[in-house]
Amino acid sequence: MIFFLQLFVIFCFVIVITALFREKTDFLTYSVAAMLAAATATYLFSPEPFTIEEIIIEIDWPVIFFLISLFTIVVILEEQLIFQEIALRITKKFHTNTRQFFWVICSISTLSAVFIQDVSVAIIFIPMIISTSEKMRINPTPVLLGMTICINLAATLTPFGSAQNILIADKFNLATSWFFTNLSAYFIIGTLLTLFLLDYFVLRKHLNEIWVPHCEEYDEPLEDKHLEEHELIILEDSINPKVFYRNIVALFIFFILLMIIPNILFVGLLGMLMFVFINPRRSESGKKKPDISYYFTKVDFKLPFFFICLFVLIFCFEEVGLIDIISDFVVNITPNNIFLLCVMILISTSLLSAFLDNVPVTVLFIPIINVLIDLLGFDFSKIPLLIAFILGINLGGNFLPQGSAADMMTLDLSTKYCVEGMNYKKLLKIGGLFALLHIILGIGYLALIIFIFF
């Protein structure tokens, strides 16, 4: 009976993974259905009884509420056009120098991805890049490649740079300072090396090229023909400077709080309230007042609910013994050498993240990493293992475009705005090469870390 139960729970997990890759399918519907089916079967047929309360306790509620708080902050900043204003100021200042424009826009978009989702970065910056490139009559492909490849690197710098980092930081009690201390050197070297190589091998080929979008329906400037209404607004109008600087200061304070206070739930809720109060909305009576209910209507709750489904599914994995089976297998093939173990973690998580969504891979590997840390039996082993885990789970998305939502958004918007040079084949080739470079760089970085600590 237990064998068939294990197979059924695995089947439910596969349904969730499959639904994620079907663009026309509402993955959340299938995730909730799979979660309910797995939890019901485990509750009825598990050899060790458990209560519903145990399932609820296993859900990492601080992570759920921090995600909701973070998404609310992003909604507020997007509503106030803060990130769009940053992008607009960059394009106005550097639009006359191609190389400066490439370096600045890629650097700022990468740093923006430290704070907001990579997909949001793509949506904000791609119209700006293409519109400015059309005015400069330069091919936007090198700039789009730089932005797309580097924003995956940005996820390694902070615990809130990606959904998977939030999970890892919460489970292993990693503060923002831990990420800066252990991963900032890799982030800086990786980003600079990536931009330098793109500049030398890709951008240089297009410097003397005059570029005009080739669309059949193309008969007027890009910003008039192709951009959506809200994108036209951010290209033409600047926001109130007081609103802009007030939110920039609040964003800086929020970042500092995340560094000095380890409790992400408290900081998330406090930061959310701070942004709600400094961005009051005008009511029907004409008075401005804080309105968190309005912003909640704008928040996309799919990811928090998806996390809940994953937490319950992993609880079912543990109850039916699947986690123990996986952990025993990993332990049996684990090399005695800490460096080889870290390389194995880095490569395996990278490859899985290339073909699967990062979040399920993260949730599945967290208990395995816990077992490996306990197996090694000394505290210093935690550092290189977690570095390997974080790098692998975040960098694998560049191997295949479908492994990263930002990559797919870049391709989609490039097609929409007639950037024929930015296609799947080119992103697969160049993105894959840089993913390989980043993995090799990660292996070298791990070797250096282990040499220092061991």
QUIRA-V92969 format. One record per backbone hydrogen bond with DSSP energy under -0.5 kcal/mol. CO is the residue of the C=O (numbers start at 0). NH is the residue of the N-H. Records with the same first field share a line. If there is no record, write none. Layout:
# QUIRA-V92969
CO=NH + NH
This chain:
# QUIRA-V92969
0=4
1=5
2=6
3=7
4=8
5=9
6=10
7=11
8=12
9=13
10=14
11=15
12=16
13=17
14=18
15=19
16=20
17=20
18=21
20=22
21=24
24=26
25=28 + 29
26=30
27=31
28=32
29=33
30=34
31=35
32=36
33=37
34=38
35=39
36=40
37=41
38=42
39=43
40=44
41=45
46=48
50=53 + 54
51=55
52=56
53=57
54=58
55=58
58=60
59=62 + 63
60=64
61=65
62=66
63=67
64=68
65=69
66=70
67=71
68=72
69=73
70=74
71=75
72=76
73=77
74=78
75=79
76=81
77=80
80=84
81=85
82=86
83=87
84=88
85=89
86=90
87=91
88=92
89=93
90=94
93=96
95=97
96=100
97=101
98=102
99=103
100=104
101=105
102=106
103=107
104=108
105=109
106=110
107=111
108=112
110=113
111=114 + 115
116=120
117=121
118=122
119=123
120=124
121=125
122=126
123=127
124=128
125=129
126=130
127=131
128=132
129=133
130=134
131=135
132=136 + 137
136=210
139=143
140=144
141=145
142=146
143=147
144=148
145=149
146=150
147=151
148=151 + 152
149=153
150=154
152=155
153=156
157=160
161=165
162=166
163=167
164=168
165=169
166=170
167=171
168=173
169=172
172=174
174=178
175=179
176=180
177=181
178=182 + 183
179=183
182=186
183=187
184=188
185=189
186=190
187=191
188=192
189=193
190=194
191=195
192=196
193=197
194=198
195=199
196=200
197=201 + 202
198=203
201=204 + 205
202=205 + 206
203=206
205=208
208=210
212=214
214=217
216=218
220=223 + 224
221=225 + 226
227=231
228=232
229=233
230=234
231=235
232=236
239=243
240=244
241=245
242=246
243=247
244=248
245=249
246=250
247=251
248=252
249=253
250=254
251=255
252=256
253=257
254=258
255=259
256=260
257=175
259=261
261=263
262=266
263=267
264=268
265=269
266=270
267=271
268=272
269=273
270=274
271=275
272=276
273=277
274=278
280=288
282=285
286=282
288=280
290=294
291=295
292=296
293=296 + 297
294=297 + 298
298=300
300=304
301=305
302=306
303=307
304=308
305=309
306=310
307=311
308=312
309=313
310=314
311=315
312=316
313=317
314=318
315=319
316=321 + 322
317=320
320=324
321=325
322=326
323=327
324=328
325=329
326=330
327=331
328=332
329=333
330=333
336=340
337=341
338=342
339=343
340=344
341=345
342=346
343=347
344=348
345=349
346=350
347=351
348=352
349=353
350=354
351=355
356=360
357=361
358=362
359=363
360=364
361=365
362=366
364=368
365=369
366=370
367=371
368=372
369=373
370=374
371=375
372=376
377=380
378=381
379=382 + 383
380=384
381=385
382=386
383=387
384=388
385=389
386=390
387=391
388=392
389=393
390=394
391=395
394=397
395=398 + 399
399=402
400=403
403=407
404=408
405=409
406=410
407=411
408=412
409=413
410=414
411=415
412=416
413=418
414=417
417=213 + 419
418=421
420=422
422=426
423=427
424=428
425=429
426=430
427=431
428=432
429=433
430=434
431=435
432=436
433=437
434=438
435=439
436=440
437=441
438=442
439=443
440=444
441=445
442=446
443=447
444=448
445=449
446=450
447=451
448=452
449=453
